[in-house]
Amino acid sequence: MPRIFVPPEKLQGARATLDVAAHRHLIKVLRLAPGAALQVFDGKGTEIEARIEAVGKASVDIALGEQRHIPAPACAITLLVSPPRGERMDLIVQKTTELGVGRIVPVVGERGMVKPGPHQRRRWQTIAEEAARQSGRADVPEIGDGMALASGLAQAAAAGGSRFLLWEGEHGPSLPRALASRPRAVVLLVGPEGGFAVGEVALARAAGFASAGLGPRILRSETAAIVAVALAQAAAGGLG
């Protein structure tokens, strides 16, 4: 059945009017007509049965029906990642959303090649919404504002939970072993293409991040981010 994301503020009554983007997807792409059934999710964990009532030139009116709450992923995962160049950050957002990441925070350190602005954040949030739709999630990860690495570390330390630094310069315990206690909240820190500076590693450790490895090979940053989120989700039973 077709699924579509609709912000919760638009889902307060028995009916809702969807915007031009929804019109393009439902009517132009999927060729749905009045009477067609679909599922709506609000990005906060609620899924709603719906039916198209009317189609305008750039809008769609739907009637809302039965609601149900979809449980959140087993582990609350926050990914702090230095955005790689090109479209590889798009890939990180898409695939980690499919795997159940809860929040993605772009951080910029000494060797960061990309300094994200509001335009990139909006783009990545849209990619997360689409990945949530495709993968059957009823919640959508939050894409945080780009910030300095030190600020991201401070936020993570204040929030608590288990915190792990994925750093090729030190082969500590493997991430699966580090996650053996099955923590319910995890922060994963993945560095830039050039790796972390030594001083940044010390800063992360001071913020409570423990080093953890992903095996003997050096992975590209996007591969490391996707693998780390998958391992955290698997350790919590979220892929079982």
C-alpha positions in Angstrom: 0.0 0.0 0.0 1.3 3.5 -0.8 2.8 5.4 2.2 3.5 9.0 2.6 4.9 11.3 5.3 2.7 14.1 6.5 3.8 16.4 9.4 1.8 15.9 12.6 0.4 19.4 12.7 -1.5 18.6 9.5 -3.1 15.5 11.0 -5.3 17.0 13.7 -8.8 16.4 12.4 -10.7 13.8 10.4 -9.3 15.1 7.1 -6.1 16.6 5.7 -5.0 18.5 2.7 -1.6 17.5 1.3 0.7 19.8 -0.6 2.2 19.8 -4.1 5.0 17.4 -3.3 2.4 14.8 -2.1 0.3 15.6 -5.1 3.2 14.9 -7.4 4.1 11.6 -5.7 0.5 10.2 -5.3 -1.1 11.5 -8.4 1.6 12.1 -11.0 3.9 9.2 -10.1 1.6 6.5 -8.5 -1.4 7.5 -10.6 -3.8 7.2 -7.6 -7.4 8.5 -7.9 -10.2 9.4 -5.5 -11.1 6.4 -3.4 -7.6 5.0 -3.4 -6.3 3.8 0.0 -3.0 4.8 1.4 -1.1 5.0 4.7 0.1 8.2 6.3 2.9 8.4 8.9 3.6 11.5 11.0 7.3 11.1 11.6 6.7 10.7 15.4 5.6 7.1 15.5 2.0 7.2 14.4 0.7 5.5 11.2 -2.8 6.3 9.9 -5.1 4.5 7.4 -6.3 7.1 4.9 -8.3 7.4 1.6 -8.1 10.0 -1.1 -11.3 12.1 -1.3 -10.5 14.7 -3.9 -7.7 15.8 -6.2 -6.9 19.4 -7.0 -4.4 20.9 -9.5 -1.7 20.9 -6.8 -3.2 19.4 -3.7 -4.8 16.2 -2.4 -7.6 15.9 0.1 -7.6 12.8 2.2 -9.9 11.3 4.9 -8.1 9.9 8.0 -9.1 6.6 9.6 -7.6 4.2 12.1 -4.4 5.2 13.8 -1.8 2.9 15.3 1.5 3.5 17.1 4.6 1.9 15.6 7.3 1.1 18.1 10.5 3.0 17.8 13.7 1.2 16.9 15.1 -1.0 19.7 18.1 1.3 20.3 18.1 5.1 20.3 21.1 5.7 18.1 22.7 9.1 17.5 25.3 9.4 14.7 27.8 12.2 14.9 29.5 12.2 11.5 31.8 14.5 9.6 30.1 14.9 6.2 32.1 13.4 3.3 32.3 15.2 -0.1 29.8 14.7 -2.9 26.7 12.7 -2.5 28.1 10.3 0.1 26.4 12.1 3.0 23.1 11.5 1.1 24.0 7.8 1.2 24.8 7.9 5.0 21.4 9.6 5.7 19.5 7.2 3.5 21.0 3.9 4.7 21.3 4.7 8.4 17.6 5.8 8.4 16.7 2.4 6.9 18.7 0.8 9.7 16.9 2.8 12.5 19.2 5.7 13.4 17.4 8.2 15.6 19.4 11.4 15.0 22.2 12.4 12.7 24.4 15.4 13.6 26.9 16.7 11.1 30.0 17.8 12.9 33.1 19.6 11.5 36.6 19.2 12.9 40.1 20.1 11.8 40.1 17.9 8.7 36.5 18.2 7.7 36.0 18.9 4.0 32.4 19.9 4.1 30.8 22.7 6.2 27.0 22.1 5.9 24.5 24.9 5.9 20.7 25.1 6.1 20.3 24.0 2.5 22.1 20.8 3.1 20.3 20.1 6.3 16.9 20.5 4.5 18.0 18.2 1.8 19.2 15.6 4.2 15.9 15.8 6.2 14.0 15.2 3.0 16.1 12.2 2.2 15.5 10.9 5.8 11.7 11.3 5.3 11.8 9.4 2.0 14.0 6.6 3.5 11.6 6.3 6.4 8.6 6.0 4.0 10.3 3.4 1.9 11.6 1.3 4.9 8.2 1.3 6.8 9.2 3.5 9.7 6.6 5.7 11.2 9.2 7.9 12.8 11.8 10.1 11.0 15.3 10.7 12.2 16.1 14.3 13.1 19.0 15.8 11.1 20.7 18.3 13.5 22.3 21.6 12.5 25.9 21.4 11.4 28.2 22.3 14.3 31.8 22.2 15.4 33.0 18.9 16.7 33.6 20.2 20.2 29.9 21.3 20.4 28.7 17.9 19.2 30.8 16.1 21.8 29.5 18.4 24.5 25.9 17.8 23.6 26.5 14.0 23.6 28.2 14.1 27.0 25.2 16.1 28.4 22.7 13.6 27.0 24.4 10.6 28.5 24.2 7.0 27.1 27.0 4.9 25.8 29.4 6.7 23.5 31.9 5.2 21.0 34.6 6.7 18.8 35.3 4.9 15.6 38.9 5.7 15.0 41.3 3.9 12.7 44.3 5.0 14.7 43.6 2.6 17.6 42.2 -0.9 17.4 40.4 -1.1 20.7 37.7 -3.7 21.4 35.4 -4.4 18.5 32.2 -2.4 18.4 30.1 -5.6 18.7 32.0 -6.5 21.9 31.7 -3.0 23.2 27.9 -3.2 22.7 27.6 -6.6 24.4 25.7 -5.0 27.3 22.9 -4.0 24.8 22.7 -0.3 25.7 19.4 1.4 24.9 21.0 4.7 23.9 24.2 4.9 21.9 26.2 7.7 20.3 28.5 6.8 17.5 31.2 9.2 16.3 32.6 8.8 12.8 35.3 11.1 11.5 36.2 12.7 8.2 38.0 11.3 5.2 41.3 12.4 6.6 40.6 10.9 10.0 40.6 12.6 13.4 43.5 14.8 14.6 45.1 13.4 17.8 43.8 16.4 19.8 40.3 15.6 18.7 40.6 12.0 19.9 41.6 13.3 23.3 38.7 15.7 23.3 36.3 12.9 22.5 37.7 10.7 25.3 37.3 13.6 27.7 33.6 13.7 26.7 33.2 10.0 27.6 33.8 8.4 24.2 35.5 5.0 24.2 37.4 3.8 21.2 35.9 0.9 19.3 37.0 -0.9 16.2 35.2 -2.2 13.0 37.7 -4.8 12.1 41.2 -4.9 10.5 40.4 -2.8 7.4 40.2 0.9 7.1 36.7 1.8 6.0 35.5 4.9 4.1 33.6 7.2 6.3 30.2 6.4 4.8 30.9 2.7 5.1 31.9 3.0 8.7 28.8 5.0 9.6 26.5 2.5 8.0 28.2 -0.5 9.5 28.3 1.1 13.0 24.6 1.8 13.0 23.8 -1.7 11.8 25.9 -3.2 14.5 24.4 -1.0 17.2 20.9 -2.0 16.0 21.7 -5.7 15.8 23.2 -5.6 19.4 19.9 -4.2 20.7 17.9 -6.9 18.9 16.6 -4.4 16.4 17.5 -6.5 13.4 16.1 -9.8 14.8 
